[in-house]
Amino acid sequence: MQTSHFIGTRGDTSSPVSFSQAILNPNAAFGGLFAPQSLPKLSQKEIQALASLSYKELAHKIFSYLNLDIQANLLDSALSLYDFFDDKQNPAPLYQTKPNLWIQKLYCGPTRAFKDMALQPFGKIFSGLLEHSSKDYLILVATSGDTGPATLESFANKEHIRVLCLYPQGKTSDVQRLQMTTKQAKNIKVLGIKGDFDDAQNALKNLLKDSDFKEKLQAKNIALSAANSVNFGRIAFQILYHIDAALKLYQTTKKPIQIIIPSGNFGNALGAFYAKLMGFPIQKIWIASNCNNVLTQLINQGIYDISNKTLQATLSPAMDILKSSNVERMLFIYFGEKRTKTLMNELEESQKYCLNKEELAQIQSTFGATSCDDEECLKILKSFAQEGFIIDPHTACGIKAYEKISADTPCVLCSTAEWTKFAPTLAKALGLGNLSDKEALDTLSKTYKIPIPKQILSLFDKPEHCQIIAKEAIKSTILEWL
Ligand SMILES: *Cc1c(COP(=O)(O)O)cnc(C)c1O
């Protein structure tokens, strides 16, 4: 059987690629992203047959419905990384907190944030595809906190791959910094930049365009790639846990679920959307944002407008994003490549685009959205703690959405990070004062009798390996390292 084709969201369908090609070279023509040409729609009977499977069996079935060109044994070894999650049978467990609310823990992996759900297996797939490659890949990551640690965990000691990670020195939490700087492997290098996240991100974008840099890499037989959230290899693994939740709750409640997703780059939400399009019992998808509320405005008013916005630093930093990359794939699904190209060009030229009435209605038939400011976030963290649930600030923004929905069907809230990554924010919410990460972890753990996982605790005993450099020195430092 033919494997699935991936085409560019902004057109140029003359050259579709396979899933594995889309993984290695994630940028499509005209600046677009790769997306599946079509999605399978499963029958009720086919869906029923999946309900009793284990997570790994389910993953195999879904990959084969999607017809992705990954060999079963490579997929097996990628999925075996879930064996190191808290519960190997159940990498993304659900627990109920209210009559109609289940929280899905997407942070049971090594870095305690949802990025591991995809990056753990993805690293294995990526390096597996390079097994017989004659060249090496350099993967560049700029991070504001969660992607860096998850990418380093994913690629540490993998053959044919080197990872260079840039983070803004002093602008991440202690836990996030330590997750990067204490990681030791021959093929990774972590650079702290004197500057902010935008400086790190811009430096990375400039390197990806820098022909002198690329020539120098080529001379060393090294190709350049990115493992950022637009890589479809990551999206594929983000479909699975939504299906898992929908199937489990449908069995007990006989109702389709609503999914609430703390969102930044829209990657997690896109996974849920694909699951719905495939026919799984998902009713609505709720996008939860912080005060960087571009997605709220898009879904509620049909306007994507960053012309008058500047990025705000919030208590939920993984959602501090104005250009939400994966929205493009949603536009592509609804409106096709021509319209997507027009809208994305408008965004590039005038920092804004508007959907028409019919288009907005289409989006609203599946998506809803809310935003949550820092003050509301702190209140929610506190009231949940008083009920005995310690959640993180991103998840708290999702609670705001839940309260607005007043649901009569089961809601699944994707909990995207463990509280241990944002302990000082929790301490602040609970009136414990301004504490360091370590102090906040210790105090909260004692007060609420909740354990700190060993992955977090051990960070504070390890030596740090990191070079702090000026942003002008990034290129030369990388070339020296290689
Ligand atoms: C990355 C991240 C998000 C946003 O996920 P997207 O797929 O970019 O929408 C939300 N919360 C946390 C904790 C994250 O690390």
Ligand as a Chemical Component Dictionary entry (heavy atoms), coordinates in Angstrom:
data_LIG
# 
_chem_comp.id                   LIG 
_chem_comp.type                 NON-POLYMER 
_chem_comp.pdbx_formal_charge   0 
_chem_comp.three_letter_code    LIG 
# 
loop_
_chem_comp_atom.comp_id 
_chem_comp_atom.atom_id 
_chem_comp_atom.alt_atom_id 
_chem_comp_atom.type_symbol 
_chem_comp_atom.charge 
_chem_comp_atom.model_Cartn_x 
_chem_comp_atom.model_Cartn_y 
_chem_comp_atom.model_Cartn_z 
_chem_comp_atom.pdbx_ordinal 
LIG C1 C1 C 0 4.724 23.843 25.241 1  
LIG C2 C2 C 0 3.770 24.023 26.348 2  
LIG C3 C3 C 0 2.463 24.495 26.131 3  
LIG C4 C4 C 0 1.948 24.894 24.773 4  
LIG O1 O1 O 0 1.815 23.826 23.900 5  
LIG P1 P1 P 0 1.560 24.097 22.340 6  
LIG O2 O2 O 0 1.567 22.784 21.696 7  
LIG O3 O3 O 0 2.705 24.974 21.897 8  
LIG O4 O4 O 0 0.262 24.808 22.232 9  
LIG C5 C5 C 0 1.615 24.625 27.222 10 
LIG N1 N1 N 0 2.042 24.339 28.468 11 
LIG C6 C6 C 0 3.282 23.909 28.725 12 
LIG C7 C7 C 0 3.692 23.648 30.128 13 
LIG C8 C8 C 0 4.192 23.730 27.677 14 
LIG O5 O5 O 0 5.448 23.302 27.946 15 
# 
loop_
_chem_comp_bond.comp_id 
_chem_comp_bond.atom_id_1 
_chem_comp_bond.atom_id_2 
_chem_comp_bond.value_order 
_chem_comp_bond.pdbx_ordinal 
LIG C1 C2 SING 1  
LIG C2 C3 SING 2  
LIG C2 C8 DOUB 3  
LIG C3 C4 SING 4  
LIG C3 C5 DOUB 5  
LIG C4 O1 SING 6  
LIG O1 P1 SING 7  
LIG P1 O2 DOUB 8  
LIG P1 O3 SING 9  
LIG P1 O4 SING 10 
LIG C5 N1 SING 11 
LIG N1 C6 DOUB 12 
LIG C6 C7 SING 13 
LIG C6 C8 SING 14 
LIG C8 O5 SING 15 
# 
